[in-house]
Amino acid sequence: MPQITGKLIDLHQRSIYGAKIIYNHNGIIESILPEENPAGQYILPGYIDAHIHIESSMLVPYEFAKIALRHGTVATISDPHEIANVLGVEGVKYMIQNAADAKLKFHFGAPSCVPATKFETAGAEINAEAVRQLLEDPDIYYLSEMMNYPGVLHNDPEVMLKIAYAKSLNKNIDGHAPGLRGSDAQRYIQSGITTDHECFSYEEALDKISYGMKIIIREGSAARNFDALHPLIKIHPDKLMFCSDDKHPDELLHGHINLIVKRALRLGYDLFDVLRIACVNPVLHYGMRSGLLRPGDPADFILINNLTDFNVLATFIDGEKVSDEGKVFLPHKAHTTPNQFNTQPVTSQDLSVYGDGCNLPVIVPVDGSLITEKFFVDLPTAEGQILAAPDQDISKITVINRYYPAPPSVGFIKGFGLKDCAIASTVAHDSHNIIATGSSDELIVKAINALIISKGGLSLATIDKEMVLPLPVAGLMSDLDAETVGMQYAEIDSKAREMGAAMKAPFMTLSFMALLVIPKIKISDLGMFDAESFSFYDKYYKAADFSK
């Protein structure tokens, strides 16, 4: 029978010793025997991403696996919420089918909030009955993040029915409640919600842990909570998991959960605590089909070089070596490109905003966070039109319905920094309409229309240049390999920063400006939105008409 020897990092007995792991041809571990003179390599269970939207990598699951396996990731808890907002249940099924032969063990959830709110236009709806049908599918492992925490707190019938279905089928319910504290957090958790990856302060996380919730420490491309939350590793390692949530392709090429592990170890946290968080806690919490290096488990494990560098040498899934020294053994595969895109080109006149320019709400993005700040400002006008204020770094931001022709929604954003440039994207959480900002109406229009021609993706426009990264799969993912997409993304992202973008990840930051479930102020295709009161700034506000 196949076997491998090395120094086993036994996370169950919290010890390291020479071992020989013997597994059968079905990929199940038969026995683990002591070995006196093991090879220099170390053996440990593979890493788990405890919450990720694969779509945010801009790669289909199969291509995502090719990169993640290199970094020692053996499984994910994957929320297909993004594609579900575009294509509904069929989008969820697409992800499952595409991932089926990818070796990496994807565990998909049933999206709980499609559309995410009633204040935006999505491409589909997944109601409680559809959620029930998804949860009954053995390929669906949990109810994905319940972003509608006001619906939970106010006992919204549809929301509570989705939760009830998950409970009846003994499937976990993921949370999403940034900033929720005290009695509201307690009520939210008592409804049956078991995790949250949105804590942005240590105190908030402690609050939620005290009510029985598990906290997922997130370190993604735009939202990074590790610095705020890592002290929890010392006092609550049994209550924690690691995740990336949203990881762009250029960063994924460099690392995944392995980077969080290395970072935690460099800070001096206990080896066994860190690896339990990264490898064991998600498997036990979600009942994942990943092995944990025990007899009877699937032979899922990784080899690392030493306890200082922690570099991944090889990854094994069900006893099969699927990655070795950075090479992944997955053959080339062609991918289908389902999509939903039906809108018309825009003109500069479509972005005109009329009014007196007084006391207008403005979005202020916070780099490295999904949270935005807000302030109110008087803007200049000309012939009744409200103008941007480049001297204050205030520019227009617009969201355009991609599912059917409708007037653009137009607002204002401060601090994006673009000079003689505009960027646009159909990755625009959560409904994935077209979102764009830039230094002039003309350039914004140029960037938007480039996306309409390509039926989705990321675009950048300057006076003499256009760049487009096409995303033909639902306007969210490429059908190409990670190296190609990563290179294309790095080029367009670098160009945006060259043109003045003040954010570390300008396209990802832009994509979250339409995420209405995160405070404090956002914009949807229906208008500027107060994400604290869950209302538009004017109940009659529509299509960027500040004059009402």
C-alpha positions in Angstrom: 0.0 0.0 0.0 1.2 3.6 -0.6 3.0 5.2 2.4 4.9 8.3 3.3 7.3 9.0 6.1 8.3 12.2 7.8 8.1 14.2 11.0 4.3 14.2 11.8 2.9 17.3 13.4 0.2 15.6 15.3 -2.4 18.3 16.1 -4.5 15.9 18.1 -1.8 14.9 20.6 0.0 18.2 20.2 3.4 16.5 19.5 5.9 16.0 16.7 7.4 12.6 16.1 8.7 10.4 13.3 5.9 8.5 11.6 5.0 6.4 8.6 1.5 7.0 7.2 0.1 4.0 5.3 -3.0 4.5 3.2 -4.9 2.3 0.8 -5.6 2.7 -2.9 -8.9 4.4 -2.1 -7.0 7.1 -0.4 -8.0 6.2 3.2 -5.4 6.1 5.9 -5.0 2.6 7.2 -2.4 3.2 10.0 0.1 5.6 11.4 3.2 3.9 12.7 6.3 5.3 14.5 9.4 5.8 12.4 12.8 6.2 14.0 14.7 8.0 11.2 12.1 9.9 9.2 12.8 12.0 6.2 13.5 15.7 6.8 10.1 16.8 5.7 7.2 17.6 8.1 3.7 16.2 7.5 0.5 18.0 8.6 -3.1 18.3 7.6 -3.7 20.7 4.8 -5.0 24.2 5.2 -8.6 25.2 5.0 -10.0 28.5 3.8 -13.0 28.8 6.2 -14.9 31.4 4.1 -14.2 32.4 0.5 -16.0 33.6 -2.5 -14.2 31.8 -5.3 -15.6 34.3 -7.8 -13.5 37.1 -6.2 -10.4 35.4 -7.4 -11.8 36.0 -10.9 -11.1 32.3 -11.5 -13.5 29.4 -12.0 -13.2 26.8 -9.2 -11.0 24.4 -11.3 -8.5 27.2 -12.1 -8.6 28.4 -8.5 -7.7 24.9 -7.3 -4.6 24.9 -9.5 -3.2 27.8 -7.5 -4.5 27.0 -4.0 -3.2 23.5 -4.0 0.3 24.8 -4.6 0.0 26.7 -1.3 -1.2 23.7 0.7 -4.9 24.5 0.7 -6.8 21.2 0.6 -10.4 22.4 1.1 -12.5 25.5 1.2 -15.8 26.6 2.7 -17.1 28.4 -0.4 -20.0 30.8 -0.6 -21.3 31.0 -4.2 -23.2 34.2 -3.3 -21.7 36.3 -6.1 -22.6 34.1 -9.0 -26.0 33.4 -7.4 -26.8 37.1 -7.6 -26.2 37.0 -11.3 -27.5 33.6 -12.3 -29.5 32.3 -9.3 -29.6 28.5 -8.5 -28.1 27.7 -11.9 -25.0 29.7 -10.9 -24.6 27.6 -7.8 -24.9 24.4 -9.8 -22.3 25.8 -12.3 -19.8 26.2 -9.4 -20.4 22.6 -8.1 -20.0 21.1 -11.6 -16.9 23.1 -12.5 -15.3 22.1 -9.2 -16.2 18.4 -9.4 -12.8 17.2 -10.9 -10.6 19.9 -9.3 -9.1 17.6 -6.6 -9.3 20.4 -4.0 -12.3 19.7 -1.8 -14.8 22.6 -2.3 -17.7 22.8 0.2 -20.3 25.1 -1.2 -23.1 26.7 0.7 -26.7 27.7 -0.1 -26.7 31.5 -0.6 -29.0 33.1 2.0 -29.3 36.6 0.6 -30.1 36.7 -3.1 -30.7 39.5 -3.7 -28.6 40.8 -0.8 -31.1 43.6 -0.1 -34.3 45.0 -1.6 -32.5 48.2 -2.3 -30.6 47.0 -5.4 -31.3 45.1 -8.6 -29.8 41.6 -8.9 -30.0 39.2 -11.7 -31.9 36.5 -9.7 -33.7 35.7 -6.5 -33.3 32.6 -4.3 -36.3 32.4 -2.0 -36.7 30.2 1.1 -38.1 27.3 -1.0 -35.1 27.4 -3.3 -32.8 27.5 -0.3 -34.5 24.4 1.1 -34.0 22.6 -2.1 -30.3 23.6 -2.2 -29.8 22.5 1.4 -31.2 19.1 0.7 -28.5 18.6 -1.9 -25.6 16.6 -0.4 -23.2 18.9 -2.3 -24.4 21.8 -0.2 -22.9 21.9 3.3 -24.3 25.0 5.1 -26.4 28.1 4.8 -24.1 30.9 3.6 -23.5 34.1 5.4 -26.8 35.7 6.7 -26.1 39.3 5.8 -29.6 40.4 6.5 -29.0 40.8 10.2 -31.9 43.4 10.5 -34.1 40.7 9.1 -33.0 38.3 11.8 -33.4 40.9 14.5 -36.9 41.8 13.3 -38.0 38.2 12.7 -38.5 38.6 9.0 -40.6 35.6 7.9 -38.6 34.7 4.8 -35.3 35.1 6.6 -36.4 33.0 9.6 -37.7 30.3 7.3 -34.3 29.9 5.6 -32.7 29.6 9.0 -35.3 27.1 10.1 -34.7 24.9 7.0 -30.9 24.9 7.8 -31.6 23.9 11.4 -34.0 21.1 10.4 -31.3 19.6 8.1 -28.5 20.0 10.7 -26.5 22.3 8.5 -24.5 25.2 10.0 -25.4 28.8 9.4 -22.8 31.4 8.7 -23.1 35.0 9.9 -22.2 38.4 8.6 -22.9 41.2 11.1 -20.1 43.8 11.1 -20.2 45.9 14.3 -23.1 44.2 15.9 -22.7 44.2 19.7 -24.5 43.5 22.9 -28.0 42.3 23.1 -28.5 42.6 19.3 -25.5 40.3 18.7 -26.8 37.9 21.3 -30.2 37.7 19.6 -28.6 37.3 16.2 -26.4 34.4 17.5 -29.3 32.8 19.4 -31.2 32.5 16.2 -28.7 29.7 15.2 -26.0 31.6 13.5 -22.6 30.2 14.4 -19.8 32.2 12.8 -18.8 35.7 11.7 -15.9 36.8 9.5 -16.8 40.5 9.7 -15.5 41.6 13.1 -13.4 44.7 12.7 -12.4 45.1 16.4 -11.0 42.8 19.1 -13.8 43.9 21.5 -16.5 43.0 19.0 -15.0 39.6 18.5 -14.8 38.9 22.2 -18.4 40.0 22.6 -19.6 37.5 20.0 -17.4 34.7 21.3 -19.0 35.3 24.8 -22.4 34.5 23.2 -21.1 31.3 21.7 -20.1 32.4 18.2 -16.9 31.3 16.4 -14.8 34.0 14.8 -13.1 33.7 11.4 -10.1 35.9 11.1 -10.0 37.4 7.6 -7.1 38.5 5.6 -8.2 39.2 2.0 -7.2 41.5 -0.8 -9.3 44.5 0.4 -10.6 43.6 3.9 -7.9 42.7 6.4 -8.8 42.0 10.0 -5.7 40.0 11.2 -4.0 42.9 12.9 -7.1 43.7 14.9 -8.0 40.1 15.8 -4.8 38.0 16.1 -4.6 38.5 19.9 -7.5 36.1 20.1 -5.2 33.3 19.0 -3.6 33.2 22.5 -6.8 33.1 24.5 -9.5 31.5 22.2 -7.7 29.2 19.6 -10.6 26.7 19.8 -13.1 29.4 18.7 -11.2 30.6 15.6 -10.7 29.9 11.9 -8.8 31.6 9.1 -10.2 32.8 5.8 -9.5 35.1 2.9 -13.1 35.9 2.0 -12.1 37.8 -1.2 -8.7 37.1 -2.8 -7.7 38.7 -6.1 -5.7 36.6 -8.6 -2.4 38.4 -8.4 -2.2 38.0 -4.7 -3.4 34.4 -4.9 -0.4 33.6 -7.0 1.8 34.5 -4.1 0.0 32.7 -1.3 -3.2 31.8 0.4 -4.0 30.6 4.0 -0.3 29.6 4.3 0.6 33.3 4.5 -1.7 33.8 7.5 -0.1 30.8 9.2 3.4 32.1 8.6 2.4 35.5 9.9 0.9 34.1 13.1 3.9 31.9 13.8 6.2 34.9 13.2 4.3 36.7 16.0 5.2 33.9 18.4 1.9 32.1 18.7 1.9 28.5 19.6 2.5 26.2 16.7 -0.3 23.7 17.6 -2.8 26.5 18.2 -2.1 28.2 14.9 -2.3 24.9 12.9 -5.5 23.8 14.7 -7.1 27.1 13.6 -5.8 26.7 10.0 -6.4 23.0 9.6 -8.7 21.4 12.1 -11.3 23.8 13.5 -13.1 24.3 10.1 -13.3 20.5 9.4 -14.9 19.9 12.8 -17.2 22.8 12.7 -18.6 22.2 9.2 -18.3 18.4 9.1 -16.1 18.7 6.1 -15.0 15.7 4.1 -11.3 16.5 4.6 -9.0 14.2 6.5 -7.1 15.2 9.6 -4.4 12.6 9.6 -6.2 9.9 11.6 -6.7 6.2 10.7 -9.9 6.0 8.7 -9.6 9.6 7.4 -9.0 10.5 3.8 -5.3 10.9 3.2 -5.4 14.7 2.8 -2.1 16.3 3.9 0.8 18.5 3.0 4.5 18.4 3.3 6.5 21.4 4.5 10.3 21.9 4.5 10.8 23.0 8.2 9.3 24.8 11.1 11.0 28.1 10.3 10.2 28.7 6.6 7.0 26.6 6.6 7.3 26.3 2.8 4.9 23.8 1.2 6.7 21.1 -0.7 3.7 18.9 -1.8 0.0 18.5 -1.4 -1.9 15.2 -1.3 -5.6 14.7 -1.7 -7.1 11.3 -1.1 -3.5 9.9 -1.1 -2.8 11.4 -4.6 0.0 13.8 -4.9 -1.6 16.8 -6.7 1.1 19.3 -6.2 4.9 19.0 -6.0 7.4 21.9 -5.7 4.8 24.3 -7.1 3.7 22.1 -10.0 0.0 21.1 -9.9 -1.1 17.9 -11.7 -4.4 19.1 -13.1 -4.9 18.8 -16.9 -6.0 21.7 -19.1 -9.8 22.0 -19.2 -12.1 24.3 -21.3 -14.8 26.1 -19.3 -18.3 27.2 -20.3 -19.1 30.9 -19.9 -22.7 31.4 -18.6 -23.6 35.1 -18.3 -26.5 37.6 -18.0 -25.9 41.0 -19.5 -28.5 43.3 -21.1 -27.8 47.0 -21.0 -27.2 49.7 -23.5 -24.1 52.0 -23.9 -24.2 55.3 -21.9 -23.4 58.9 -22.8 -22.0 61.7 -20.7 -25.4 63.2 -20.5 -26.6 60.1 -18.7 -24.3 61.0 -15.8 -25.7 64.5 -15.4 -26.9 65.3 -11.9 -29.2 68.3 -11.2 -29.8 70.3 -8.0 -28.4 73.1 -5.8 -25.4 71.1 -4.8 -26.0 71.7 -1.1 -25.3 69.2 1.7 -24.8 66.1 -0.5 -23.8 62.7 1.0 -20.3 61.6 -0.1 -18.7 58.2 0.2 -15.3 58.0 1.8 -13.6 54.6 1.3 -11.3 53.3 4.0 -8.3 51.5 2.5 -8.1 47.9 3.7 -11.6 47.8 5.0 -15.1 47.3 3.7 -16.3 50.0 6.0 -16.8 53.5 4.5 -17.0 56.9 6.2 -19.5 59.5 5.2 -19.7 63.3 5.2 -21.9 65.9 3.7 -20.5 68.6 1.4 -21.6 71.5 -0.8 -20.5 70.9 -4.4 -20.2 73.4 -7.3 -22.9 73.7 -9.9 -23.1 75.0 -13.5 -26.3 75.6 -15.4 -28.2 73.5 -12.8 -25.8 70.6 -12.9 -23.9 69.4 -9.8 -20.2 69.0 -10.6 -17.4 67.0 -9.1 -14.8 68.8 -7.1 -11.3 67.6 -8.2 -9.6 70.1 -6.0 -11.1 68.2 -3.0 -10.6 64.8 -4.6 -14.3 64.4 -5.0 -15.4 62.6 -8.1 -18.6 61.0 -9.4 -19.4 57.4 -8.8 -22.1 55.6 -10.8 -23.9 52.2 -10.7 -25.7 51.0 -13.8 -28.1 48.1 -13.9 -26.6 45.4 -16.1 -29.6 43.2 -16.3 -31.9 45.5 -18.2 -31.8 49.1 -19.4 -32.3 51.6 -16.7 -31.1 55.1 -15.8 -27.7 55.2 -14.1 -27.5 56.0 -10.4 -24.9 58.7 -9.7 -23.4 59.9 -6.5 -20.0 61.2 -5.2 -16.9 59.7 -3.7 -13.9 61.3 -2.0 -10.4 60.1 -1.9 -10.1 57.7 -4.8 -7.4 59.9 -6.3 -7.7 59.1 -10.0 -6.2 61.7 -12.4 -7.2 61.8 -16.1 -8.5 58.3 -15.6 -11.6 56.2 -14.9 -12.1 52.6 -13.9 -15.2 50.4 -14.1 -16.1 46.9 -13.0 -18.9 44.3 -13.1 -17.5 42.8 -9.9 -19.7 45.0 -7.7 -20.9 43.3 -4.6 -23.5 42.1 -4.2 -25.6 42.4 -7.3 -22.7 42.9 -9.7 -24.1 45.7 -11.7 -21.6 48.0 -13.4 -19.8 50.4 -11.0 -17.5 53.1 -12.1 -15.7 56.2 -10.9 -13.2 58.6 -12.5 -11.9 62.1 -13.0 -14.4 63.1 -15.7 -17.8 62.1 -17.1 -16.3 61.4 -20.5 -13.7 58.9 -19.1 -16.2 57.2 -16.9 -18.5 56.7 -19.9 -15.5 55.3 -21.9 -14.7 52.8 -19.2 -18.3 51.7 -18.8 -18.9 51.2 -22.5 -15.8 49.1 -22.8 -17.4 46.7 -20.3 -20.7 46.7 -22.1 -18.9 45.6 -25.3 -17.0 42.8 -23.5 -20.1 41.7 -21.5 -18.3 42.1 -18.2 -15.0 42.5 -16.5 -12.7 45.3 -15.3 -11.8 48.3 -17.4 -9.7 51.4 -17.3 -9.8 54.4 -19.5 -7.5 57.3 -20.0 -7.6 60.0 -22.7 -5.7 57.8 -25.2 -6.0 54.3 -23.8 -8.4 51.6 -22.8 -7.6 48.4 -20.9 -10.1 45.6 -20.3 -9.8 42.4 -18.3 -12.7 40.3 -19.7 -14.7 38.2 -17.2 -17.1 36.2 -19.5 -18.3 33.8 -16.7 -21.2 35.8 -15.2 -19.1 39.0 -15.5 -17.2 37.7 -12.5 -14.7 35.1 -13.6 -12.4 34.4 -16.5 -12.2 31.1 -18.3 -8.4 31.4 -18.4 -5.7 30.1 -16.1 -4.6 31.9 -12.9 -1.2 33.0 -14.3 -2.8 34.7 -17.3 -5.6 36.3 -15.3 -3.2 37.3 -12.5 -0.9 39.0 -15.0 -3.8 40.9 -16.7 -5.2 41.9 -13.3 -1.8 43.1 -12.1 -1.4 45.2 -15.2 -4.7 47.0 -15.0 -4.5 47.4 -11.2 -1.0 48.8 -11.5 -2.1 51.2 -14.2 -4.9 52.5 -11.9 -2.4 53.2 -9.2 -0.1 54.8 -11.7 -3.0 57.1 -12.6 -3.3 58.2 -9.0 -5.6 55.6 -7.3 -5.0 56.0 -3.6 -6.1 52.5 -2.6 -3.8 49.4 -2.4 -6.4 47.4 -4.4 -8.4 50.1 -6.3 -10.7 47.7 -8.3 -11.5 45.6 -5.2 -12.2 48.7 -3.2 -14.5 50.0 -6.0 -16.3 46.7 -6.0 -17.3 47.1 -2.4 -18.7 50.6 -2.8 -22.0 49.0 -3.8 -22.1 46.6 -0.8 -25.1 47.9 1.0 -24.9 45.6 4.0 -21.6 47.1 5.2 -21.7 50.6 6.9 -21.7 53.5 6.6 -22.6 54.8 3.1 -22.8 53.0 -0.3 -24.4 53.3 -3.7 -26.7 50.9 -5.6 -28.2 51.1 -9.0 -31.1 52.8 -7.2 -29.3 55.6 -5.4 -27.0 56.7 -2.6 -27.7 54.5 0.4 -27.3 54.9 4.2 -26.0 51.5 5.2 -26.6 52.3 8.9 -30.3 53.1 8.7 -30.8 50.8 5.7 -32.5 53.5 3.7 -31.9 55.8 0.8 -30.9 59.4 1.7 -34.3 60.5 0.3 -37.1 58.0 0.0 -37.9 59.5 -3.4 -34.3 59.4 -4.5 -34.0 57.7 -7.8 -31.5 57.6 -10.6 -29.1 60.1 -9.1 -31.6 62.9 -8.9 -30.3 65.0 -6.0 -32.9 67.8 -6.7 -35.7 66.0 -4.9 
